[in-house]
Amino acid sequence: MPRVDAQLHRVVSQLIAELYDAGADRLTVTGVHTTRDLKSAQVALTASAHDQVHLRELERIQDRIQRELGGRLRLKFTPHLTFRLDTHSDEIGRVESLLDRL
């Protein structure tokens, strides 16, 4: 599913920028992972601040994002999106800082 994941990544990033006024510049889609049946997808995000506030707001406008996504993708099914915070980037930052100290 790498091709579908990449397409979803691009379109979801665009939709967040278009539909989410309150801080879309502070949100970054870091990855999308679809299930094998393409019926659901997890969208990993990083936010510069107030992670939980951004996550709640995205969940609030999730229906609008779903509708727009369905209109822009050429897939048999429009995957149901689930937003989650990406904690891997924080871990990578900590490891890099530790390596820099060596």
C-alpha positions as CSV (number, residue, x, y, z in Angstrom):
1,M,0.0,0.0,0.0
2,P,2.9,2.5,-0.2
3,R,1.4,4.2,-3.2
4,V,-2.0,4.7,-1.6
5,D,-0.3,5.8,1.7
6,A,1.7,8.4,-0.2
7,Q,-1.4,9.7,-2.1
8,L,-3.3,9.9,1.2
9,H,-0.4,11.7,2.9
10,R,-0.4,14.3,0.1
11,V,-4.2,14.8,0.0
12,V,-4.7,14.8,3.8
13,S,-1.9,17.4,4.2
14,Q,-3.6,19.6,1.6
15,L,-7.0,19.2,3.3
16,I,-5.7,20.1,6.7
17,A,-4.1,23.2,5.3
18,E,-7.4,24.2,3.6
19,L,-9.9,23.2,6.3
20,Y,-8.1,23.8,9.6
21,D,-7.7,27.5,10.1
22,A,-6.5,27.4,13.7
23,G,-2.9,26.4,13.4
24,A,-2.6,24.3,10.2
25,D,0.9,25.8,9.9
26,R,1.8,24.1,13.2
27,L,0.6,20.7,12.2
28,T,2.7,18.3,10.1
29,V,1.4,15.0,8.7
30,T,4.4,12.6,9.3
31,G,2.9,9.5,7.9
32,V,-0.2,7.6,6.8
33,H,-0.7,3.9,7.2
34,T,-3.7,2.1,5.5
35,T,-5.1,-1.3,6.4
36,R,-4.8,-4.0,3.7
37,D,-8.5,-3.7,2.8
38,L,-8.0,0.1,2.4
39,K,-11.1,0.8,4.6
40,S,-9.2,2.7,7.3
41,A,-6.0,4.7,7.7
42,Q,-4.1,6.1,10.6
43,V,-2.7,9.6,10.1
44,A,0.3,10.4,12.2
45,L,0.8,14.1,13.1
46,T,3.2,16.3,14.9
47,A,2.2,19.7,16.3
48,S,4.5,22.4,17.5
49,A,2.3,23.0,20.6
50,H,-1.0,22.1,22.3
51,D,-1.0,18.6,20.7
52,Q,-4.3,17.5,22.3
53,V,-6.1,20.7,21.3
54,H,-5.1,20.2,17.7
55,L,-6.1,16.6,17.8
56,R,-9.5,17.4,19.2
57,E,-10.1,20.0,16.5
58,L,-9.1,17.6,13.7
59,E,-11.5,15.1,15.1
60,R,-14.2,17.8,15.1
61,I,-13.7,18.5,11.4
62,Q,-13.0,14.8,10.5
63,D,-16.3,14.4,8.6
64,R,-15.5,17.4,6.3
65,I,-12.0,16.0,5.7
66,Q,-13.6,12.5,4.9
67,R,-16.0,14.1,2.4
68,E,-13.4,16.1,0.6
69,L,-11.0,13.1,0.6
70,G,-13.7,11.0,-1.1
71,G,-14.0,13.6,-3.8
72,R,-10.3,13.8,-4.5
73,L,-9.3,10.2,-4.4
74,R,-9.9,7.6,-7.1
75,L,-10.3,4.6,-4.8
76,K,-13.1,2.1,-4.4
77,F,-13.4,3.0,-0.8
78,T,-12.6,6.2,1.1
79,P,-10.6,5.1,4.1
80,H,-11.9,6.0,7.5
81,L,-9.3,8.3,9.0
82,T,-8.0,8.1,12.6
83,F,-5.6,10.9,13.8
84,R,-2.9,10.2,16.3
85,L,0.1,12.0,17.6
86,D,3.5,10.9,16.2
87,T,5.8,10.2,19.1
88,H,8.6,8.8,17.0
89,S,10.0,12.2,16.0
90,D,10.4,13.1,19.7
91,E,12.3,9.9,20.3
92,I,14.5,10.5,17.2
93,G,15.3,14.0,18.5
94,R,16.4,12.6,21.9
95,V,18.6,9.9,20.3
96,E,20.2,12.5,18.0
97,S,20.9,14.8,20.9
98,L,22.5,11.9,22.8
99,L,24.6,11.0,19.8
100,D,25.7,14.6,19.4
101,R,27.0,14.6,23.0
102,L,29.4,11.7,22.2
